[in-house]
């Protein structure tokens, strides 16, 4: 890289996965050297929740979330156990609920079971004031409708992670106060539609992530295993789209991340709904 960024936050990575068994400490050192100040280690299964939790307990710049990914709704006995979710998020370094949501692209989990799991996690997010981290794939209408109906009666905020859906879902999520996070997909040659969506997201609703170990961005896409250090390649593309410098985009996205995941910065405090930060869709 010909530039150095500082204070970048990777808002979504799976650094507890076995992909990093052989060089986890070196991977974290590369993250720091690249200018990434913090990373959120995202939970995907309650049965494996010790992984993200232990990562967050190991360093002051690692945080975690707890939840059940829609593609694991079929193999989690506690997929609809609200008390199990409540217990999992009851930790000082747990900053969010999820990764939760709907995925109709794969056929691993029954859609009805996914929906029950998703709604249970929405309830926990509302109860605790924690943001929910949402995975949505090929489920735009069901996702938007579920969020709107829940939001109508419950305080809730969250992020549409690794956004790869259509513009209508982005607009409807923004309207109820959600944030949009972009991954290395933003840098791919055939994803102009995603760049067009990013161009229309308000500055105070943008996050960046790696979704490591997946989706290495250009120009490191040939490296099959992604890692948090590579978020500094996605961020300049987002800066280019928004017409600001990379340093400014780093500061903006970091502030947005700390506002949403407010336990990272207690001064921020929980803020719910589109009116919370003055943004418009």
C-alpha positions in Angstrom: 0.0 0.0 0.0 1.2 3.5 -0.8 -0.7 5.1 2.1 -1.2 4.6 5.8 -4.5 4.7 7.5 -5.1 4.9 11.3 -8.1 4.2 13.5 -9.9 1.9 11.1 -12.4 -0.5 12.6 -13.2 -3.8 11.0 -16.9 -4.1 12.1 -17.4 -7.7 11.2 -14.8 -10.6 11.1 -14.7 -14.2 12.3 -11.2 -14.2 13.7 -12.1 -17.1 16.0 -12.4 -19.5 13.1 -9.9 -22.3 12.6 -8.6 -20.5 9.4 -6.3 -18.6 11.8 -5.1 -21.5 14.0 -1.6 -21.4 12.7 -0.9 -17.7 12.7 -3.6 -15.9 14.8 -1.1 -13.7 16.6 0.7 -12.8 13.4 -2.6 -12.0 11.8 -3.5 -9.6 14.7 -0.1 -8.0 14.4 -0.7 -7.3 10.7 -4.0 -5.8 11.6 -2.4 -3.3 13.9 0.4 -2.5 11.5 -2.2 -1.8 8.8 -3.8 0.8 11.0 -6.8 -1.2 12.1 -7.5 -0.2 15.7 -10.4 -2.5 16.6 -12.2 -5.5 15.3 -15.6 -7.1 16.2 -15.5 -10.9 16.3 -19.0 -12.0 15.2 -20.8 -15.0 16.7 -22.5 -17.5 14.5 -23.5 -20.3 16.9 -24.4 -20.3 20.5 -22.8 -23.7 20.8 -19.4 -22.2 19.8 -19.9 -18.8 21.5 -16.7 -19.4 23.6 -14.6 -18.6 20.5 -15.7 -15.0 20.0 -15.9 -14.4 23.7 -12.4 -15.6 24.4 -11.0 -13.5 21.5 -12.6 -10.4 23.0 -11.3 -11.3 26.5 -7.8 -11.6 25.1 -7.2 -8.1 23.9 -8.7 -4.6 24.6 -9.2 -3.9 20.9 -11.3 -7.0 20.2 -15.0 -7.1 20.8 -17.7 -9.7 20.1 -21.3 -10.4 19.4 -23.4 -13.5 20.2 -26.1 -15.1 18.1 -27.1 -17.7 15.6 -26.5 -17.3 11.9 -29.5 -18.3 9.7 -27.4 -21.1 8.1 -26.9 -22.6 11.5 -30.5 -22.4 12.7 -30.8 -26.1 11.8 -28.0 -27.3 14.0 -28.5 -25.2 17.1 -30.7 -26.7 19.8 -31.1 -23.2 21.3 -32.0 -21.5 18.1 -35.2 -20.2 19.7 -34.2 -20.1 23.3 -34.5 -16.5 24.4 -32.8 -17.2 27.7 -29.8 -18.7 26.0 -29.4 -15.6 23.9 -29.8 -13.3 26.9 -27.1 -15.2 28.8 -24.8 -15.2 25.8 -24.9 -11.4 25.3 -24.6 -10.7 29.1 -20.9 -9.8 29.0 -19.0 -6.5 29.2 -17.3 -7.0 25.9 -20.4 -8.2 24.0 -21.4 -5.3 21.8 -24.2 -6.8 19.7 -26.6 -9.6 18.9 -26.1 -11.9 16.0 -25.1 -12.6 13.3 -28.8 -13.2 12.7 -31.1 -13.0 9.8 -32.5 -14.8 6.7 -30.7 -16.7 4.0 -32.7 -18.2 1.2 -29.7 -18.8 -1.1 -28.6 -21.9 0.7 -30.9 -24.7 1.7 -29.2 -25.6 5.0 -31.9 -24.3 7.3 -35.7 -24.3 7.0 -36.9 -20.7 6.3 -39.5 -21.0 9.1 -36.8 -22.1 11.6 -34.6 -19.2 10.4 -37.5 -16.8 11.0 -38.1 -18.0 14.5 -34.4 -17.7 15.3 -34.3 -14.2 13.8 -37.3 -12.9 15.6 -36.0 -14.2 18.9 -32.7 -12.4 18.4 -34.6 -9.2 17.5 -36.4 -9.4 20.8 -33.1 -9.8 22.7 -31.6 -6.8 20.9 -34.7 -4.7 21.7 -34.6 -5.8 25.4 -30.9 -5.1 25.9 -30.5 -2.0 23.7 -27.7 -3.8 21.7 -27.6 -3.5 18.0 -28.4 -6.6 15.9 -26.0 -7.7 13.1 -28.0 -8.9 10.2 -27.2 -11.4 7.4 -29.6 -11.2 4.5 -29.3 -13.1 1.3 -32.0 -13.6 -1.3 -34.6 -12.6 1.3 -35.1 -8.9 0.7 -38.8 -8.7 1.0 -39.2 -10.9 4.0 -36.2 -9.2 5.7 -37.6 -5.7 5.1 -41.1 -6.6 6.2 -39.9 -8.4 9.3 -37.7 -5.4 10.4 -40.4 -2.9 9.7 -43.1 -4.8 11.6 -40.8 -5.4 14.6 -39.5 -1.8 14.6 -43.1 -0.5 14.7 -43.6 -1.8 18.2 -40.0 -2.2 19.6 -36.9 0.0 19.9 -34.3 -1.6 17.6 -31.2 -0.7 15.7 -28.6 -2.6 13.8 -26.5 -3.1 10.7 -27.1 -4.8 7.4 -23.7 -6.5 7.2 -21.7 -7.3 4.0 -24.5 -5.6 2.0 -25.1 -7.4 -1.3 -28.9 -7.0 -1.6 -31.0 -4.6 -3.6 -31.5 -0.9 -3.2 -35.0 -1.2 -1.9 -33.8 -3.2 1.1 -31.1 -0.6 1.8 -33.7 2.2 1.6 -36.2 0.4 3.9 -33.4 -0.5 6.5 -32.1 3.1 6.5 -35.6 4.5 7.0 -35.9 2.7 10.3 -32.5 3.8 11.5 -30.2 0.9 10.5 -26.7 1.2 9.2 -25.2 -0.4 6.1 -21.8 -2.2 6.1 -19.7 -2.8 3.0 -17.1 -5.5 2.5 -14.6 -6.4 -0.1 -17.5 -7.0 -2.5 -17.5 -3.2 -3.0 -14.1 -3.5 -4.8 -15.0 -6.3 -7.3 -15.3 -5.4 -11.0 -18.8 -6.7 -11.5 -20.5 -5.1 -8.5 -21.3 -1.6 -9.7 -24.8 -2.0 -8.4 -23.4 -2.3 -4.9 -21.3 0.8 -5.4 -24.4 2.7 -6.6 -26.1 1.7 -3.3 -23.1 2.8 -1.3 -23.2 6.2 -3.0 -26.7 6.8 -1.7 -26.1 5.7 1.9 -25.8 8.8 4.2 -22.3 9.3 5.6 -23.4 8.7 9.2 -24.8 5.3 8.3 -21.7 3.7 6.7 -19.5 0.9 8.1 -16.7 -1.1 6.6 -15.8 -4.7 7.3 -13.9 -7.7 6.0 -16.2 -10.6 6.8 -12.9 -12.4 7.2 -12.0 -15.1 6.4 -14.2 -14.5 3.4 -14.3 -12.0 0.5 -10.8 -10.7 0.2 -11.0 -7.3 -1.6 -9.1 -6.1 -4.6 -6.2 -5.9 -5.0 -5.6 -8.9 -2.6 -8.5 -11.0 -3.8 -6.1 -13.7 -5.0 -5.3 -14.3 -1.3 -8.0 -16.8 -0.5 -8.1 -16.2 3.3 -9.2 -12.7 4.2 -8.1 -11.0 7.4 -8.8 -7.7 9.2 -5.8 -5.9 7.8 -7.4 -6.1 4.4 -10.2 -3.7 5.4 -7.8 -0.9 4.5 -8.3 -1.9 0.8 -12.1 -1.6 1.0 -12.1 1.7 2.8 -10.4 3.7 0.1 -13.0 2.4 -2.4 -15.8 3.6 -0.2 -14.0 6.9 0.2 -13.7 7.3 -3.6 -17.4 6.6 -4.0 -18.3 9.2 -1.4 -15.8 11.8 -2.7 -13.7 12.1 0.5 -10.2 11.2 1.5 -9.4 7.8 2.8 -8.4 9.3 6.2 -11.7 11.1 6.4 -13.6 7.9 5.6 -11.6 6.0 8.2 -12.7 8.6 10.8 -16.3 8.7 9.7 -16.7 4.9 9.6 -15.0 4.4 12.9 -17.2 7.0 14.6 -20.3 5.4 13.1 -19.2 2.0 14.3 -18.7 3.2 17.9 -22.0 5.0 17.8 -23.9 1.9 16.7 -21.9 -0.6 18.9 -22.1 1.9 21.8 -20.6 -0.4 24.3 -17.3 0.2 22.5 -17.5 3.8 23.7 -19.9 4.2 26.7 -20.1 8.0 26.1 -22.1 7.2 22.9 -25.0 5.5 24.7 -27.7 3.5 22.9 -29.5 5.4 20.2 -32.5 4.0 18.4 -34.4 4.9 15.3 -33.8 7.2 12.3 -34.1 10.3 14.4 -31.2 9.3 16.7 -28.4 10.7 14.7 -30.2 13.2 12.5 -29.8 11.0 9.4 -32.2 10.7 6.6 -32.7 8.0 4.1 
